[in-house]
Amino acid sequence: MKKSKRLTKILDLAVDNERDAAKAFAECRQQLDSRTEQLEELQSLHNEYVQQIKTKGETGLDAGKLRDYWAFVERLSRAVTQQMQFVSQSEKLVDSKRGTWSKRRAHARAMEELVARHRAREKREAVRRMENDAEDPGNRGRQNPRPGPSKPD
């Protein structure tokens, strides 16, 4: 089997690995986007409730309702903090997956170049053999003479 054929199998594996890494990267990126969107929603809700407390506090709000509002705002604050941690974790994972994908992509490109070089070399060698055969038609059958002692005439 030609070397380029053997290397093509390795190239196929490298391309599959790159595709898997790209898929994992895309999934992590999508999760990061989702978590970021959730964070923005929580922050917006938190800000909205803080603003409502300020507005209602100016117009008068009984102590029980004010306490309930602040308790809810506190829970929102904890949820915002937790979601920020999730976003941070997702960002680190995205960076890691991006690095893995980048390395696998570089490896696949290098394998593509290697296979292309071997195919080009094999093609040049085939052309050279054809040219040699065309120049000396008498050599066609004698390119690989049988080893062994020669018979005297």
N, C-alpha and C positions, 0 to 999 in steps of 0.2 A: 504494500500500500504506500502510495506517495506520502511524503511528509506533510504536504499541504492538506491532504485528506485527514490525516491524524490530527493535525492542528485545528482543522475545521470543527472537529468534535469538541475540542477544548474551547474553541471560540464560542460554539453554541452554548456551552455551560456558562461561560463568562457573560454572554448576552442574557441568558436566563437569570443569572445572579443579579445583573444590573437591573433587569426589569422588576425582580422581586424587591430590590432595595428601593427603586423608584416608587413602587406601589406602597411600601411601608412608609416612605418619606411623605407621600401624598396623604396617606391616612392620618399620620401624625399632624401634618399641616392642617388638615380639615378639623381634627380634634382641637388644635390650638385656636383656630378661627371660631369654632363653636364656643369654646371656653371664654374666649375674649368677648364674644358677643354677650354671653351670659353675665360676664363681669360688668360690661357697660350697662346692661339692663338693671342689674342690682345697684350699681352706683347711681343710676338715674332715679330709681325708686327710692333709694336712701335720701338723695338730695330733695326729692319731691316731698317726702314725709318731714324732713327737717324744715323745709319751707312752710309746710302746712302747720307745723307746731308753732313756728314764729308768727304766722298770720293769725292763727286761732288764739295764741297766747296774748296777742295785742287786743283782740276783741273779747277775750274772757273765756276761759275754759276751766271747768271744775277740776279739782286736784286729782281725782280718780282717773278721769280721761287723759289728763296730761301725763300721769304716771304710765298709763297703758301705751300712749303714743311713744314715750321715751323708751319703754321696754321693747316695743316693736322696732324702734330705730336702732336700739342696741343689738337686737338680733340681726337686723339688716347689716349693721357694721361688722359683726362677726362673720356673716355670710360673705360680705365683700372681701374681708381679710382672707378667708378660706379660699374663695375663688381666685384671689390674686396669687395664692400659693399654687393652685392648680395651673394657672396660666404660666407661672414661672417654671413649674415642672414640665409643662408641655413645650415651652420654649427650649429648654435644655434637651428634651427628647428630639425635637425637630432639628436642632443643631447636630445632634449625634447621628440621626438618620440621614441628614444632608451630607455629613462627612462620609458615612458608609457608602451612600449612593455615589458620591463623587469619586471615591476610590475605586469602586466597582466599575464605574463608567470609564475611568482612565484605563483600568485593566482591560476592559473589553475593546477599547479603541486601540490599545497596544497590540492586542491579539489580532485585531483586524489588519493592522499594518504588517504584522509578522506573517500572517497567512498570505496577504497580497504579495509580499516580497518573495515568499517561497513559490507561489504560483508563477510569478514573473520569472524567477530563476528556472523553474521547471519548463516553462514555455521556451525560454532562451536555449536551454539544453536540447529540447526537442527539435527546435529549428536548426541548431548546430548539427545534430545527428542527421537530420534530413539533408542538409547541405553537404555534409561529408559523404552520405550515400549517393547523392546526385553527382558529385565530383568523381567518385571512384566506384562505378557500379560493380566492379569485380570484387569488391570487399564486402558485399552484402552478406554473404554466407560465412565469411571468415572473421567476423568481428569478435567472436568468442571461440577461438579454436579449442579443441579438446586438449586438456593437459595430458602429459604422458610422454614417454620416449618416442622419438621420431623413428620411423622405419627407414632403413637404408634402401637405396634404389637398387 
